[in-house]
Amino acid sequence: MVGSRRRPATDKKGILLPVCVVCDQTPPLGIAGGILVSGHFLCTRCEEEIVRARVGDSGYCQIKEKIKKIWRC
């Protein structure tokens, strides 16, 4: 094809990947690696961390502050 330009297959322009509102990471599975909560993406790793948290745990307050990001956005 003379004069036409094709993008290489590795060009990912236009692909949107989710970013977790808590940890600011993109899961390897993309959108399949988490859930939407109030319109915000929450990765599976953070979801599991939240579910396992207990009020007496040392990291409970830190997790609670992370969860607040969902409603602040």
C-alpha positions as CSV (number, residue, x, y, z in Angstrom):
1,M,0.0,0.0,0.0
2,V,1.7,3.1,-1.2
3,G,1.1,6.2,0.9
4,S,-1.0,4.6,3.6
5,R,0.2,4.3,7.2
6,R,-0.8,1.5,9.4
7,R,-0.3,1.4,13.2
8,P,1.8,-1.4,14.5
9,A,-0.1,-4.1,16.4
10,T,1.6,-3.1,19.6
11,D,0.2,0.5,19.5
12,K,-2.3,0.6,22.3
13,K,-3.7,4.1,21.6
14,G,-7.3,4.3,22.5
15,I,-7.3,1.4,25.0
16,L,-8.6,2.4,28.4
17,L,-7.5,0.4,31.4
18,P,-9.1,0.8,34.8
19,V,-7.1,2.2,37.7
20,C,-8.0,1.3,41.3
21,V,-9.3,4.2,43.3
22,V,-7.6,2.8,46.4
23,C,-4.1,1.7,45.3
24,D,-3.9,3.6,42.0
25,Q,-2.8,0.4,40.1
26,T,-4.1,-1.2,37.0
27,P,-4.7,-4.9,37.5
28,P,-3.2,-7.4,35.1
29,L,-6.7,-8.6,34.1
30,G,-7.9,-5.1,33.3
31,I,-11.6,-4.5,34.0
32,A,-12.0,-8.2,34.8
33,G,-9.6,-7.7,37.8
34,G,-12.1,-5.8,40.0
35,I,-15.5,-4.3,40.6
36,L,-17.2,-0.9,40.2
37,V,-18.3,0.8,43.4
38,S,-20.3,4.0,43.0
39,G,-18.8,4.4,39.6
40,H,-15.2,3.9,40.8
41,F,-13.0,0.9,40.0
42,L,-11.8,-1.2,43.0
43,C,-9.3,-3.9,42.2
44,T,-9.7,-7.5,43.5
45,R,-6.6,-7.2,45.7
46,C,-7.9,-4.1,47.5
47,E,-11.4,-5.6,47.7
48,E,-10.0,-8.7,49.5
49,E,-7.9,-6.5,51.8
50,I,-11.1,-4.6,52.8
51,V,-13.1,-7.8,53.3
52,R,-10.4,-9.3,55.6
53,A,-10.0,-6.2,57.7
54,R,-11.1,-6.3,61.3
55,V,-11.7,-3.3,63.6
56,G,-8.9,-4.3,66.0
57,D,-6.3,-4.9,63.2
58,S,-3.3,-2.6,63.1
59,G,-4.1,-1.6,59.4
60,Y,-7.8,-1.0,59.9
61,C,-7.5,2.8,60.1
62,Q,-5.3,2.8,57.0
63,I,-7.8,0.7,55.1
64,K,-10.7,2.9,56.3
65,E,-8.9,6.0,54.9
66,K,-8.4,4.3,51.5
67,I,-12.1,3.4,51.3
68,K,-13.0,7.1,51.9
69,K,-11.4,7.9,48.5
70,I,-14.4,6.2,46.8
71,W,-16.8,8.8,48.2
72,R,-14.4,11.8,47.9
73,C,-13.9,11.4,44.1
